[in-house]
Amino acid sequence: MRMRLRVFLAFLSLASAAAIGAASAQIAAPEASASVREKIRQKINENLLVLVCGSLGAPYIQLGHDISVVVNEGDSLRVLPVVSDGAFTNVRDVPT
């Protein structure tokens, strides 16, 4: 039992050391990682359709989810159903 604990702790310390090393590498080149991250974000959100649905208990959110399951095609088209507070809030929240 103690041997398993020691192995687990050794693995945990190696994993945390690797994570610290990766974090320090990202700090060294924040501009490069930020631009790559921005390009990936733009590519993913390029074909995003936000579908504003009704409140959480209403049947419209289920309908929005069903539409997203049927229509989603990976990165070429993504439908994101969003819960809303009602018609007035939808008009206020949706940008023009």
N, C-alpha and C positions, 0 to 999 in steps of 0.2 A: 504494500500500500504506500509506504513512504517513497519507494522507488518511483512509482507512478506519479506521485506528487512532485518529486524532483524533476522528472522528465517534463511534466506539464509546465512547471515554473521556468525551466530552461527554455522550452519552446516559446512561452509567453514573453520572456525577456528578449529572445532573438526576434520575435515578431515586432515587439515595440521598438527595438533598435532599428529594424528595417523601416518601420513607419517614420521614425525620427529622421533617418537618412533621406527618405523620399521627400519629407517636408522641407528639409534644409535644401535639397536640390531645387524644389519649386521656389523657394525664397531667393535662390541665386539668380534665377531667370524669370521674374514675374511677367515681364513684357511678352516674352515668347509664349509662355503658357496661357496668358490672358488672350492673346490674339488667336491662338489655336482654339481655345475654348469658345471665343466669340464666333469664330467661323463655324464650329460644330453647332452652336446654339442657333445661328441663323439658318443653317441647312435644315435642322430638325424642325424649326418653327416656320419654315418657308411655306409649307403646305398644311398649315394648321387652320381648322375651322372650329371656332368656339360656338357651341350651341347652348344658348341661355335657356334653361328649363324652369319649371315651377319650383315651388318649395319642396322641402325634403320628403314630406309625406304624400305629396300629390302624385298622381299617375304620370305626369309629364316628365318627371325625372327618370322614371323607368323607361318611358318611350325614348327619351334622349339617349339613354344607355343602350337600348336595343338598336337604335340607329347607328351609334358609334361602333357597335360590335359588327354590324353588317357592312358598313361602308369603309372602315379603316383598311388601308392597304400599306401598312408599314410606313416608310418615310415619304411615299408619294402622296398620301392623303391621310391626315389624322383628324378625327372629330373628337372634340373635348366637350362633353356635357358638363354644364356648370349650374349649380343650384342658385336660385335667385329669390329675392324677397317679394317680388310682384311686378306688375306692369309698370308702375310709376318708377320704381327703382331701376328696372331694366332700361327704360328710356334715359334715365339720368346717368347710369353707369356705362352704357355702350358709347364708345367714342365715335365721333363723326369723321 
